[in-house]
Amino acid sequence: MKKYFKYALMAVTAFCTTTLVSCGDDDDPTIINTLPDTSATAAAAADIEYWQANQANWNNYMINVANLLTQDATKLYNEWNNGSEPYKNTFTTTNETYATYNDIMVQIIDGCTDIANEVGVAKIGDPYSLYTAGKTTQALYAVESWYSYHSRQDYRNNIYSVRNAFYGSRDKSIADHSLAKYVKDNNPALFSRVDDAITNAANAIWAIPDPFRNHINAPEVEVAMEVCADLTTVLDENLKSYIEEHVNEDEFKLIAEKYVSNVVLPTYEDLKEKTVALNNAIRAFAANPGNAGFERACQAWLDARAPWETSEAFLFGPVADLGLDPNMDSWPLDQDAIVNILKNGNFGSLNWSGNYKEEDKAIEAAQSVRGFHTLEFLLFKNGAPRKVAQ
C-alpha cells in the first residue's frame, strides 16, 4: 500500500504560508488565512511558478516523472498479462498462493474492503479528524489530490473500483459470472445490501462540497465517512462470510476468470495507454511551452488518473509486491525535495534499484518525488492548470 500520510508533517513544515497561496481560494474563509508561516523558504516553495529561469529543469522533471509513470504502468500490465508466468494465471488457477478458488474470492473481497476502509478512514477521515482537533494546517495538507482539486473524483472512483470488482465489469452491468450475479441469484437481500452500500458511498462522496480541501468539516463529510464504514462492514462481515459459507468452486473459477478478463486487465491496459498519452502531452508541452500546453497536459493527467483510481480495489499481486503502487501514487509528497530537484536538476534521485522493500528509506525517498502526485504538483495550481509566468 502507498505511504499514506507518512510525510504529512514534513509537507506541512515545508509548504505552509500565511495566505496559503498554493492551497486555496475564498470558498471557506474559516480555513483560509489560518495557516502560520513556518520558515523563510516555505513561501518560496509554496509560491513557485513556471517561468524562464526554471523552465529547463521543470520540463525535464516532468518528462522524467512521465517516463517512470509510463514504465510502471506498462510493467504492471505486463506482469498481469504477459511473460512466462503472468499473474493472471496465478489468480485464475489454484496454486501455492491461492489453495482454492474460495481463497481467490476472499482476495477480491478483501481488496474491495481495504479501499473502502481507506477512503473513509484515511482519505476522508484523517483530514477531518485533524481539522476537528484544531490542526487546520495538517488537515489541509492531508487531503489527497488537492493541487488539482480532484479529491472527490478520486475517492468516488475508488468506490467505483469496488463496484467493478463486485459486478465483474467496467460498464455498470452485472457480468454473468461475477460475485454480484452469484449473490443476486442466491441471496437477493444480501445483493441489495451490498449494491446499495456501494451506491450510497459513491453518492455521499460526491455530495461533499467541492473542493473537499476547502470543506473538510462540512456535514456531508461525516455522512461520507459513515457510509464508507457501512460499505466496509457489509463487504468484510456480510459478503465475505456468505461467500465462505456458500462455496461453489466451479462457479468461483469462472468468476475469477471473468474478473481478470473484464476488470483487471482492461483497467491496467487503459492505465498503460493513458500514461503514454500523458507522456506525449508533457513532451509536447516541453517542446513548445505555453498555457494551452499546460491545459492539455492537465487534461491528460486527469484522463490517466481515472483508470488508476478505479484499480485500487485490486492493490495486490505485482502492484504491491514490486512497489508499483507507491511508485505511482505515494501521498503526501516530499514537496520540499521536489522543489530542490527543480533547482538542482538531480533527476537520478527519482530512481531506485534492487528488490522492493517497503521499509527501505532510500526507496521511500525516491517514491516521494515521482508518480501521479508529483506531476499533479508540477501541472496544477489552485485547482487549475498552471500558467507560464511572464
JONORSUL-V496620 format. One record per residue. N is the residue number from 1. RES is the residue in one small letter. OMEGA is omega in whole degrees, 0 to 359 (999 if undefined). Layout:
n->(N/N)
res->(RES/RES)
omega->(OMEGA/OMEGA)
This chain:
n->(1/2/3/4/5/6/7/8/9/10/11/12/13/14/15/16/17/18/19/20/21/22/23/24/25/26/27/28/29/30/31/32/33/34/35/36/37/38/39/40/41/42/43/44/45/46/47/48/49/50/51/52/53/54/55/56/57/58/59/60/61/62/63/64/65/66/67/68/69/70/71/72/73/74/75/76/77/78/79/80/81/82/83/84/85/86/87/88/89/90/91/92/93/94/95/96/97/98/99/100/101/102/103/104/105/106/107/108/109/110/111/112/113/114/115/116/117/118/119/120/121/122/123/124/125/126/127/128/129/130/131/132/133/134/135/136/137/138/139/140/141/142/143/144/145/146/147/148/149/150/151/152/153/154/155/156/157/158/159/160/161/162/163/164/165/166/167/168/169/170/171/172/173/174/175/176/177/178/179/180/181/182/183/184/185/186/187/188/189/190/191/192/193/194/195/196/197/198/199/200/201/202/203/204/205/206/207/208/209/210/211/212/213/214/215/216/217/218/219/220/221/222/223/224/225/226/227/228/229/230/231/232/233/234/235/236/237/238/239/240/241/242/243/244/245/246/247/248/249/250/251/252/253/254/255/256/257/258/259/260/261/262/263/264/265/266/267/268/269/270/271/272/273/274/275/276/277/278/279/280/281/282/283/284/285/286/287/288/289/290/291/292/293/294/295/296/297/298/299/300/301/302/303/304/305/306/307/308/309/310/311/312/313/314/315/316/317/318/319/320/321/322/323/324/325/326/327/328/329/330/331/332/333/334/335/336/337/338/339/340/341/342/343/344/345/346/347/348/349/350/351/352/353/354/355/356/357/358/359/360/361/362/363/364/365/366/367/368/369/370/371/372/373/374/375/376/377/378/379/380/381/382/383/384/385/386/387/388/389/390)
res->(m/k/k/y/f/k/y/a/l/m/a/v/t/a/f/c/t/t/t/l/v/s/c/g/d/d/d/d/p/t/i/i/n/t/l/p/d/t/s/a/t/a/a/a/a/a/d/i/e/y/w/q/a/n/q/a/n/w/n/n/y/m/i/n/v/a/n/l/l/t/q/d/a/t/k/l/y/n/e/w/n/n/g/s/e/p/y/k/n/t/f/t/t/t/n/e/t/y/a/t/y/n/d/i/m/v/q/i/i/d/g/c/t/d/i/a/n/e/v/g/v/a/k/i/g/d/p/y/s/l/y/t/a/g/k/t/t/q/a/l/y/a/v/e/s/w/y/s/y/h/s/r/q/d/y/r/n/n/i/y/s/v/r/n/a/f/y/g/s/r/d/k/s/i/a/d/h/s/l/a/k/y/v/k/d/n/n/p/a/l/f/s/r/v/d/d/a/i/t/n/a/a/n/a/i/w/a/i/p/d/p/f/r/n/h/i/n/a/p/e/v/e/v/a/m/e/v/c/a/d/l/t/t/v/l/d/e/n/l/k/s/y/i/e/e/h/v/n/e/d/e/f/k/l/i/a/e/k/y/v/s/n/v/v/l/p/t/y/e/d/l/k/e/k/t/v/a/l/n/n/a/i/r/a/f/a/a/n/p/g/n/a/g/f/e/r/a/c/q/a/w/l/d/a/r/a/p/w/e/t/s/e/a/f/l/f/g/p/v/a/d/l/g/l/d/p/n/m/d/s/w/p/l/d/q/d/a/i/v/n/i/l/k/n/g/n/f/g/s/l/n/w/s/g/n/y/k/e/e/d/k/a/i/e/a/a/q/s/v/r/g/f/h/t/l/e/f/l/l/f/k/n/g/a/p/r/k/v/a/q)
omega->(182/180/190/175/180/183/186/183/176/180/181/181/184/196/184/175/184/184/180/184/184/187/190/175/184/183/184/183/177/177/180/178/177/187/181/172/189/181/181/181/185/183/180/179/183/187/186/181/174/178/192/185/181/186/185/180/180/179/181/178/179/181/179/180/179/177/180/179/178/178/181/180/179/178/181/178/182/179/178/195/189/178/184/180/181/183/177/177/177/187/181/175/176/187/180/180/181/185/181/175/173/176/179/177/179/178/178/182/178/177/178/180/182/183/176/178/181/179/184/187/185/188/177/188/181/177/180/181/178/182/182/175/180/180/188/182/180/180/181/183/175/183/179/176/180/177/183/188/185/187/183/179/179/185/178/177/173/178/176/177/175/179/182/179/180/181/185/180/177/186/178/176/178/182/181/178/183/175/182/181/181/181/181/181/187/180/184/181/178/177/181/181/178/182/179/181/177/180/181/180/179/181/181/176/182/179/177/178/183/355/182/185/175/183/187/183/179/179/181/179/177/179/181/178/181/183/173/176/178/178/179/180/180/180/189/185/186/183/182/179/180/181/181/181/182/185/174/189/180/179/180/176/179/178/179/181/180/178/180/185/184/188/189/185/179/177/180/176/176/179/180/183/183/172/173/178/176/177/180/180/179/177/177/177/182/179/182/185/178/182/178/177/175/181/180/179/177/178/177/176/179/180/181/182/185/180/176/183/177/174/191/171/175/176/176/182/186/183/178/186/184/179/184/176/178/173/187/193/177/178/352/178/167/188/178/178/177/180/177/178/176/182/187/178/181/185/175/180/177/189/170/183/180/179/182/173/185/184/181/185/179/177/177/183/179/183/183/180/179/174/185/188/172/176/178/178/183/184/188/169/181/176/182/176/177/177/173/184/181/999)
